[in-house]
Amino acid sequence: MKKLLKMDSRTKGVISSGYADSPVIKNYSAYGFVGAIEKPYKIMQLKQLLDTLLSEREK
């Protein structure tokens, strides 16, 4: 993610993992991500996360 941000600072990334104890999931913003979602997830959970992130962008 940090490499992508170097190429374009407007890049927004969401991390997804099945390892809930992963340091990247626990502290995703320190790694340059704007959100995180743990696997397995339902499509509605992903939709809610994306809706939240997109509405924050509009503020």
mmCIF file of the N, C-alpha and C atoms, coordinates in Angstrom:
data_MODEL
# 
_entry.id   MODEL 
# 
loop_
_atom_site.group_PDB 
_atom_site.id 
_atom_site.type_symbol 
_atom_site.label_atom_id 
_atom_site.label_alt_id 
_atom_site.label_comp_id 
_atom_site.label_asym_id 
_atom_site.label_entity_id 
_atom_site.label_seq_id 
_atom_site.pdbx_PDB_ins_code 
_atom_site.Cartn_x 
_atom_site.Cartn_y 
_atom_site.Cartn_z 
_atom_site.occupancy 
_atom_site.B_iso_or_equiv 
_atom_site.pdbx_formal_charge 
_atom_site.auth_seq_id 
_atom_site.auth_comp_id 
_atom_site.auth_asym_id 
_atom_site.auth_atom_id 
_atom_site.pdbx_PDB_model_num 
ATOM 1   N N  . MET A 1 1  ? 0.825   -1.184  0.000  1.00 0.00 ? 1  MET A N  1 
ATOM 2   C CA . MET A 1 1  ? 0.000   0.000   0.000  1.00 0.00 ? 1  MET A CA 1 
ATOM 3   C C  . MET A 1 1  ? 0.872   1.250   0.000  1.00 0.00 ? 1  MET A C  1 
ATOM 4   N N  . LYS A 1 2  ? 1.941   1.210   0.754  1.00 0.00 ? 2  LYS A N  1 
ATOM 5   C CA . LYS A 1 2  ? 2.813   2.393   0.817  1.00 0.00 ? 2  LYS A CA 1 
ATOM 6   C C  . LYS A 1 2  ? 3.438   2.699   -0.541 1.00 0.00 ? 2  LYS A C  1 
ATOM 7   N N  . LYS A 1 3  ? 3.747   1.668   -1.314 1.00 0.00 ? 3  LYS A N  1 
ATOM 8   C CA . LYS A 1 3  ? 4.280   1.891   -2.665 1.00 0.00 ? 3  LYS A CA 1 
ATOM 9   C C  . LYS A 1 3  ? 3.228   2.543   -3.560 1.00 0.00 ? 3  LYS A C  1 
ATOM 10  N N  . LEU A 1 4  ? 1.989   2.084   -3.449 1.00 0.00 ? 4  LEU A N  1 
ATOM 11  C CA . LEU A 1 4  ? 0.909   2.687   -4.234 1.00 0.00 ? 4  LEU A CA 1 
ATOM 12  C C  . LEU A 1 4  ? 0.711   4.149   -3.855 1.00 0.00 ? 4  LEU A C  1 
ATOM 13  N N  . LEU A 1 5  ? 0.780   4.440   -2.568 1.00 0.00 ? 5  LEU A N  1 
ATOM 14  C CA . LEU A 1 5  ? 0.614   5.819   -2.110 1.00 0.00 ? 5  LEU A CA 1 
ATOM 15  C C  . LEU A 1 5  ? 1.742   6.722   -2.605 1.00 0.00 ? 5  LEU A C  1 
ATOM 16  N N  . LYS A 1 6  ? 2.926   6.159   -2.740 1.00 0.00 ? 6  LYS A N  1 
ATOM 17  C CA . LYS A 1 6  ? 4.034   6.944   -3.287 1.00 0.00 ? 6  LYS A CA 1 
ATOM 18  C C  . LYS A 1 6  ? 3.778   7.303   -4.747 1.00 0.00 ? 6  LYS A C  1 
ATOM 19  N N  . MET A 1 7  ? 3.135   6.391   -5.470 1.00 0.00 ? 7  MET A N  1 
ATOM 20  C CA . MET A 1 7  ? 2.834   6.646   -6.880 1.00 0.00 ? 7  MET A CA 1 
ATOM 21  C C  . MET A 1 7  ? 1.671   7.617   -7.026 1.00 0.00 ? 7  MET A C  1 
ATOM 22  N N  . ASP A 1 8  ? 0.686   7.514   -6.133 1.00 0.00 ? 8  ASP A N  1 
ATOM 23  C CA . ASP A 1 8  ? -0.482  8.397   -6.174 1.00 0.00 ? 8  ASP A CA 1 
ATOM 24  C C  . ASP A 1 8  ? -1.034  8.523   -4.763 1.00 0.00 ? 8  ASP A C  1 
ATOM 25  N N  . SER A 1 9  ? -0.826  9.654   -4.160 1.00 0.00 ? 9  SER A N  1 
ATOM 26  C CA . SER A 1 9  ? -1.217  9.867   -2.763 1.00 0.00 ? 9  SER A CA 1 
ATOM 27  C C  . SER A 1 9  ? -2.727  9.854   -2.548 1.00 0.00 ? 9  SER A C  1 
ATOM 28  N N  . ARG A 1 10 ? -3.493  9.877   -3.638 1.00 0.00 ? 10 ARG A N  1 
ATOM 29  C CA . ARG A 1 10 ? -4.955  9.836   -3.524 1.00 0.00 ? 10 ARG A CA 1 
ATOM 30  C C  . ARG A 1 10 ? -5.494  8.408   -3.482 1.00 0.00 ? 10 ARG A C  1 
ATOM 31  N N  . THR A 1 11 ? -4.617  7.427   -3.615 1.00 0.00 ? 11 THR A N  1 
ATOM 32  C CA . THR A 1 11 ? -5.019  6.031   -3.603 1.00 0.00 ? 11 THR A CA 1 
ATOM 33  C C  . THR A 1 11 ? -5.651  5.664   -2.265 1.00 0.00 ? 11 THR A C  1 
ATOM 34  N N  . LYS A 1 12 ? -6.735  4.911   -2.327 1.00 0.00 ? 12 LYS A N  1 
ATOM 35  C CA . LYS A 1 12 ? -7.422  4.434   -1.123 1.00 0.00 ? 12 LYS A CA 1 
ATOM 36  C C  . LYS A 1 12 ? -7.439  2.921   -1.167 1.00 0.00 ? 12 LYS A C  1 
ATOM 37  N N  . GLY A 1 13 ? -6.988  2.281   -0.100 1.00 0.00 ? 13 GLY A N  1 
ATOM 38  C CA . GLY A 1 13 ? -6.942  0.823   -0.065 1.00 0.00 ? 13 GLY A CA 1 
ATOM 39  C C  . GLY A 1 13 ? -7.618  0.274   1.174  1.00 0.00 ? 13 GLY A C  1 
ATOM 40  N N  . VAL A 1 14 ? -8.248  -0.875  0.998  1.00 0.00 ? 14 VAL A N  1 
ATOM 41  C CA . VAL A 1 14 ? -8.878  -1.601  2.096  1.00 0.00 ? 14 VAL A CA 1 
ATOM 42  C C  . VAL A 1 14 ? -8.190  -2.957  2.186  1.00 0.00 ? 14 VAL A C  1 
ATOM 43  N N  . ILE A 1 15 ? -7.773  -3.316  3.379  1.00 0.00 ? 15 ILE A N  1 
ATOM 44  C CA . ILE A 1 15 ? -7.119  -4.605  3.599  1.00 0.00 ? 15 ILE A CA 1 
ATOM 45  C C  . ILE A 1 15 ? -8.153  -5.632  4.040  1.00 0.00 ? 15 ILE A C  1 
ATOM 46  N N  . SER A 1 16 ? -8.008  -6.854  3.540  1.00 0.00 ? 16 SER A N  1 
ATOM 47  C CA . SER A 1 16 ? -8.896  -7.947  3.919  1.00 0.00 ? 16 SER A CA 1 
ATOM 48  C C  . SER A 1 16 ? -8.047  -9.160  4.243  1.00 0.00 ? 16 SER A C  1 
ATOM 49  N N  . SER A 1 17 ? -8.326  -9.782  5.388  1.00 0.00 ? 17 SER A N  1 
ATOM 50  C CA . SER A 1 17 ? -7.546  -10.936 5.802  1.00 0.00 ? 17 SER A CA 1 
ATOM 51  C C  . SER A 1 17 ? -8.379  -11.851 6.681  1.00 0.00 ? 17 SER A C  1 
ATOM 52  N N  . GLY A 1 18 ? -8.021  -13.110 6.684  1.00 0.00 ? 18 GLY A N  1 
ATOM 53  C CA . GLY A 1 18 ? -8.654  -14.077 7.566  1.00 0.00 ? 18 GLY A CA 1 
ATOM 54  C C  . GLY A 1 18 ? -7.935  -14.194 8.891  1.00 0.00 ? 18 GLY A C  1 
ATOM 55  N N  . TYR A 1 19 ? -6.880  -13.430 9.063  1.00 0.00 ? 19 TYR A N  1 
ATOM 56  C CA . TYR A 1 19 ? -6.088  -13.469 10.296 1.00 0.00 ? 19 TYR A CA 1 
ATOM 57  C C  . TYR A 1 19 ? -6.411  -12.236 11.140 1.00 0.00 ? 19 TYR A C  1 
ATOM 58  N N  . ALA A 1 20 ? -7.354  -12.402 12.059 1.00 0.00 ? 20 ALA A N  1 
ATOM 59  C CA . ALA A 1 20 ? -7.824  -11.275 12.867 1.00 0.00 ? 20 ALA A CA 1 
ATOM 60  C C  . ALA A 1 20 ? -6.726  -10.697 13.749 1.00 0.00 ? 20 ALA A C  1 
ATOM 61  N N  . ASP A 1 21 ? -5.727  -11.493 14.100 1.00 0.00 ? 21 ASP A N  1 
ATOM 62  C CA . ASP A 1 21 ? -4.657  -11.005 14.962 1.00 0.00 ? 21 ASP A CA 1 
ATOM 63  C C  . ASP A 1 21 ? -3.496  -10.392 14.184 1.00 0.00 ? 21 ASP A C  1 
ATOM 64  N N  . SER A 1 22 ? -3.660  -10.268 12.881 1.00 0.00 ? 22 SER A N  1 
ATOM 65  C CA . SER A 1 22 ? -2.626  -9.671  12.040 1.00 0.00 ? 22 SER A CA 1 
ATOM 66  C C  . SER A 1 22 ? -2.398  -8.217  12.445 1.00 0.00 ? 22 SER A C  1 
ATOM 67  N N  . PRO A 1 23 ? -1.146  -7.804  12.576 1.00 0.00 ? 23 PRO A N  1 
ATOM 68  C CA . PRO A 1 23 ? -0.874  -6.412  12.921 1.00 0.00 ? 23 PRO A CA 1 
ATOM 69  C C  . PRO A 1 23 ? -1.399  -5.429  11.869 1.00 0.00 ? 23 PRO A C  1 
ATOM 70  N N  . VAL A 1 24 ? -1.442  -5.860  10.617 1.00 0.00 ? 24 VAL A N  1 
ATOM 71  C CA . VAL A 1 24 ? -1.940  -4.974  9.557  1.00 0.00 ? 24 VAL A CA 1 
ATOM 72  C C  . VAL A 1 24 ? -3.445  -4.755  9.723  1.00 0.00 ? 24 VAL A C  1 
ATOM 73  N N  . ILE A 1 25 ? -4.186  -5.796  10.057 1.00 0.00 ? 25 ILE A N  1 
ATOM 74  C CA . ILE A 1 25 ? -5.626  -5.663  10.280 1.00 0.00 ? 25 ILE A CA 1 
ATOM 75  C C  . ILE A 1 25 ? -5.895  -4.814  11.523 1.00 0.00 ? 25 ILE A C  1 
ATOM 76  N N  . LYS A 1 26 ? -5.147  -5.063  12.573 1.00 0.00 ? 26 LYS A N  1 
ATOM 77  C CA . LYS A 1 26 ? -5.364  -4.344  13.839 1.00 0.00 ? 26 LYS A CA 1 
ATOM 78  C C  . LYS A 1 26 ? -5.021  -2.865  13.744 1.00 0.00 ? 26 LYS A C  1 
ATOM 79  N N  . ASN A 1 27 ? -4.039  -2.528  12.920 1.00 0.00 ? 27 ASN A N  1 
ATOM 80  C CA . ASN A 1 27 ? -3.562  -1.140  12.842 1.00 0.00 ? 27 ASN A CA 1 
ATOM 81  C C  . ASN A 1 27 ? -3.397  -0.744  11.369 1.00 0.00 ? 27 ASN A C  1 
ATOM 82  N N  . TYR A 1 28 ? -4.474  -0.938  10.602 1.00 0.00 ? 28 TYR A N  1 
ATOM 83  C CA . TYR A 1 28 ? -4.414  -0.767  9.144  1.00 0.00 ? 28 TYR A CA 1 
ATOM 84  C C  . TYR A 1 28 ? -3.967  0.621   8.708  1.00 0.00 ? 28 TYR A C  1 
ATOM 85  N N  . SER A 1 29 ? -4.346  1.650   9.431  1.00 0.00 ? 29 SER A N  1 
ATOM 86  C CA . SER A 1 29 ? -3.988  3.004   8.994  1.00 0.00 ? 29 SER A CA 1 
ATOM 87  C C  . SER A 1 29 ? -2.479  3.248   9.051  1.00 0.00 ? 29 SER A C  1 
ATOM 88  N N  . ALA A 1 30 ? -1.786  2.571   9.950  1.00 0.00 ? 30 ALA A N  1 
ATOM 89  C CA . ALA A 1 30 ? -0.331  2.715   10.035 1.00 0.00 ? 30 ALA A CA 1 
ATOM 90  C C  . ALA A 1 30 ? 0.352   2.150   8.786  1.00 0.00 ? 30 ALA A C  1 
ATOM 91  N N  . TYR A 1 31 ? -0.363  1.296   8.065  1.00 0.00 ? 31 TYR A N  1 
ATOM 92  C CA . TYR A 1 31 ? 0.167   0.697   6.852  1.00 0.00 ? 31 TYR A CA 1 
ATOM 93  C C  . TYR A 1 31 ? -0.350  1.383   5.595  1.00 0.00 ? 31 TYR A C  1 
ATOM 94  N N  . GLY A 1 32 ? -1.115  2.457   5.786  1.00 0.00 ? 32 GLY A N  1 
ATOM 95  C CA . GLY A 1 32 ? -1.575  3.254   4.650  1.00 0.00 ? 32 GLY A CA 1 
ATOM 96  C C  . GLY A 1 32 ? -2.962  2.917   4.133  1.00 0.00 ? 32 GLY A C  1 
ATOM 97  N N  . PHE A 1 33 ? -3.653  1.984   4.800  1.00 0.00 ? 33 PHE A N  1 
ATOM 98  C CA . PHE A 1 33 ? -4.999  1.611   4.369  1.00 0.00 ? 33 PHE A CA 1 
ATOM 99  C C  . PHE A 1 33 ? -6.039  2.528   5.017  1.00 0.00 ? 33 PHE A C  1 
ATOM 100 N N  . VAL A 1 34 ? -7.176  2.672   4.364  1.00 0.00 ? 34 VAL A N  1 
ATOM 101 C CA . VAL A 1 34 ? -8.257  3.506   4.912  1.00 0.00 ? 34 VAL A CA 1 
ATOM 102 C C  . VAL A 1 34 ? -9.327  2.667   5.600  1.00 0.00 ? 34 VAL A C  1 
ATOM 103 N N  . GLY A 1 35 ? -9.244  1.356   5.460  1.00 0.00 ? 35 GLY A N  1 
ATOM 104 C CA . GLY A 1 35 ? -10.219 0.479   6.091  1.00 0.00 ? 35 GLY A CA 1 
ATOM 105 C C  . GLY A 1 35 ? -9.727  -0.951  6.114  1.00 0.00 ? 35 GLY A C  1 
ATOM 106 N N  . ALA A 1 36 ? -10.418 -1.770  6.917  1.00 0.00 ? 36 ALA A N  1 
ATOM 107 C CA . ALA A 1 36 ? -10.072 -3.184  7.024  1.00 0.00 ? 36 ALA A CA 1 
ATOM 108 C C  . ALA A 1 36 ? -11.346 -3.989  7.223  1.00 0.00 ? 36 ALA A C  1 
ATOM 109 N N  . ILE A 1 37 ? -11.335 -5.193  6.702  1.00 0.00 ? 37 ILE A N  1 
ATOM 110 C CA . ILE A 1 37 ? -12.460 -6.105  6.880  1.00 0.00 ? 37 ILE A CA 1 
ATOM 111 C C  . ILE A 1 37 ? -11.900 -7.517  7.015  1.00 0.00 ? 37 ILE A C  1 
ATOM 112 N N  . GLU A 1 38 ? -12.403 -8.233  8.020  1.00 0.00 ? 38 GLU A N  1 
ATOM 113 C CA . GLU A 1 38 ? -11.919 -9.576  8.281  1.00 0.00 ? 38 GLU A CA 1 
ATOM 114 C C  . GLU A 1 38 ? -12.721 -10.608 7.492  1.00 0.00 ? 38 GLU A C  1 
ATOM 115 N N  . LYS A 1 39 ? -12.012 -11.598 6.966  1.00 0.00 ? 39 LYS A N  1 
ATOM 116 C CA . LYS A 1 39 ? -12.646 -12.714 6.275  1.00 0.00 ? 39 LYS A CA 1 
ATOM 117 C C  . LYS A 1 39 ? -13.061 -13.743 7.311  1.00 0.00 ? 39 LYS A C  1 
ATOM 118 N N  . PRO A 1 40 ? -14.069 -14.503 7.095  1.00 0.00 ? 40 PRO A N  1 
ATOM 119 C CA . PRO A 1 40 ? -14.995 -14.363 5.989  1.00 0.00 ? 40 PRO A CA 1 
ATOM 120 C C  . PRO A 1 40 ? -15.974 -13.223 6.267  1.00 0.00 ? 40 PRO A C  1 
ATOM 121 N N  . TYR A 1 41 ? -16.390 -12.562 5.242  1.00 0.00 ? 41 TYR A N  1 
ATOM 122 C CA . TYR A 1 41 ? -17.369 -11.500 5.402  1.00 0.00 ? 41 TYR A CA 1 
ATOM 123 C C  . TYR A 1 41 ? -18.481 -11.693 4.385  1.00 0.00 ? 41 TYR A C  1 
ATOM 124 N N  . LYS A 1 42 ? -19.599 -11.109 4.704  1.00 0.00 ? 42 LYS A N  1 
ATOM 125 C CA . LYS A 1 42 ? -20.744 -11.154 3.784  1.00 0.00 ? 42 LYS A CA 1 
ATOM 126 C C  . LYS A 1 42 ? -20.712 -9.904  2.919  1.00 0.00 ? 42 LYS A C  1 
ATOM 127 N N  . ILE A 1 43 ? -21.301 -9.981  1.765  1.00 0.00 ? 43 ILE A N  1 
ATOM 128 C CA . ILE A 1 43 ? -21.285 -8.869  0.812  1.00 0.00 ? 43 ILE A CA 1 
ATOM 129 C C  . ILE A 1 43 ? -21.860 -7.600  1.442  1.00 0.00 ? 43 ILE A C  1 
ATOM 130 N N  . MET A 1 44 ? -22.843 -7.748  2.322  1.00 0.00 ? 44 MET A N  1 
ATOM 131 C CA . MET A 1 44 ? -23.434 -6.563  2.961  1.00 0.00 ? 44 MET A CA 1 
ATOM 132 C C  . MET A 1 44 ? -22.445 -5.892  3.908  1.00 0.00 ? 44 MET A C  1 
ATOM 133 N N  . GLN A 1 45 ? -21.574 -6.664  4.542  1.00 0.00 ? 45 GLN A N  1 
ATOM 134 C CA . GLN A 1 45 ? -20.542 -6.074  5.406  1.00 0.00 ? 45 GLN A CA 1 
ATOM 135 C C  . GLN A 1 45 ? -19.560 -5.252  4.569  1.00 0.00 ? 45 GLN A C  1 
ATOM 136 N N  . LEU A 1 46 ? -19.189 -5.790  3.420  1.00 0.00 ? 46 LEU A N  1 
ATOM 137 C CA . LEU A 1 46 ? -18.292 -5.059  2.522  1.00 0.00 ? 46 LEU A CA 1 
ATOM 138 C C  . LEU A 1 46 ? -18.978 -3.801  2.006  1.00 0.00 ? 46 LEU A C  1 
ATOM 139 N N  . LYS A 1 47 ? -20.237 -3.912  1.645  1.00 0.00 ? 47 LYS A N  1 
ATOM 140 C CA . LYS A 1 47 ? -20.988 -2.757  1.175  1.00 0.00 ? 47 LYS A CA 1 
ATOM 141 C C  . LYS A 1 47 ? -21.047 -1.673  2.242  1.00 0.00 ? 47 LYS A C  1 
ATOM 142 N N  . GLN A 1 48 ? -21.303 -2.060  3.485  1.00 0.00 ? 48 GLN A N  1 
ATOM 143 C CA . GLN A 1 48 ? -21.369 -1.079  4.572  1.00 0.00 ? 48 GLN A CA 1 
ATOM 144 C C  . GLN A 1 48 ? -20.032 -0.373  4.756  1.00 0.00 ? 48 GLN A C  1 
ATOM 145 N N  . LEU A 1 49 ? -18.947 -1.134  4.709  1.00 0.00 ? 49 LEU A N  1 
ATOM 146 C CA . LEU A 1 49 ? -17.620 -0.527  4.850  1.00 0.00 ? 49 LEU A CA 1 
ATOM 147 C C  . LEU A 1 49 ? -17.365 0.458   3.712  1.00 0.00 ? 49 LEU A C  1 
ATOM 148 N N  . LEU A 1 50 ? -17.632 0.038   2.493  1.00 0.00 ? 50 LEU A N  1 
ATOM 149 C CA . LEU A 1 50 ? -17.396 0.917   1.346  1.00 0.00 ? 50 LEU A CA 1 
ATOM 150 C C  . LEU A 1 50 ? -18.306 2.140   1.376  1.00 0.00 ? 50 LEU A C  1 
ATOM 151 N N  . ASP A 1 51 ? -19.568 1.951   1.760  1.00 0.00 ? 51 ASP A N  1 
ATOM 152 C CA . ASP A 1 51 ? -20.478 3.094   1.888  1.00 0.00 ? 51 ASP A CA 1 
ATOM 153 C C  . ASP A 1 51 ? -19.953 4.088   2.916  1.00 0.00 ? 51 ASP A C  1 
ATOM 154 N N  . THR A 1 52 ? -19.463 3.578   4.037  1.00 0.00 ? 52 THR A N  1 
ATOM 155 C CA . THR A 1 52 ? -18.907 4.448   5.084  1.00 0.00 ? 52 THR A CA 1 
ATOM 156 C C  . THR A 1 52 ? -17.701 5.216   4.564  1.00 0.00 ? 52 THR A C  1 
ATOM 157 N N  . LEU A 1 53 ? -16.794 4.514   3.915  1.00 0.00 ? 53 LEU A N  1 
ATOM 158 C CA . LEU A 1 53 ? -15.585 5.162   3.396  1.00 0.00 ? 53 LEU A CA 1 
ATOM 159 C C  . LEU A 1 53 ? -15.908 6.187   2.325  1.00 0.00 ? 53 LEU A C  1 
ATOM 160 N N  . LEU A 1 54 ? -16.854 5.866   1.459  1.00 0.00 ? 54 LEU A N  1 
ATOM 161 C CA . LEU A 1 54 ? -17.223 6.814   0.396  1.00 0.00 ? 54 LEU A CA 1 
ATOM 162 C C  . LEU A 1 54 ? -17.944 8.033   0.964  1.00 0.00 ? 54 LEU A C  1 
ATOM 163 N N  . SER A 1 55 ? -18.754 7.843   1.976  1.00 0.00 ? 55 SER A N  1 
ATOM 164 C CA . SER A 1 55 ? -19.456 9.006   2.564  1.00 0.00 ? 55 SER A CA 1 
ATOM 165 C C  . SER A 1 55 ? -18.467 9.897   3.318  1.00 0.00 ? 55 SER A C  1 
ATOM 166 N N  . GLU A 1 56 ? -17.432 9.312   3.924  1.00 0.00 ? 56 GLU A N  1 
ATOM 167 C CA . GLU A 1 56 ? -16.407 10.118  4.605  1.00 0.00 ? 56 GLU A CA 1 
ATOM 168 C C  . GLU A 1 56 ? -15.625 10.949  3.598  1.00 0.00 ? 56 GLU A C  1 
ATOM 169 N N  . ARG A 1 57 ? -15.440 10.406  2.417  1.00 0.00 ? 57 ARG A N  1 
ATOM 170 C CA . ARG A 1 57 ? -14.690 11.114  1.373  1.00 0.00 ? 57 ARG A CA 1 
ATOM 171 C C  . ARG A 1 57 ? -15.426 12.361  0.914  1.00 0.00 ? 57 ARG A C  1 
ATOM 172 N N  . GLU A 1 58 ? -16.754 12.320  0.949  1.00 0.00 ? 58 GLU A N  1 
ATOM 173 C CA . GLU A 1 58 ? -17.562 13.432  0.468  1.00 0.00 ? 58 GLU A CA 1 
ATOM 174 C C  . GLU A 1 58 ? -17.634 14.586  1.464  1.00 0.00 ? 58 GLU A C  1 
ATOM 175 N N  . LYS A 1 59 ? -17.212 14.353  2.697  1.00 0.00 ? 59 LYS A N  1 
ATOM 176 C CA . LYS A 1 59 ? -17.301 15.396  3.737  1.00 0.00 ? 59 LYS A CA 1 
ATOM 177 C C  . LYS A 1 59 ? -16.260 16.465  3.544  1.00 0.00 ? 59 LYS A C  1 
# 
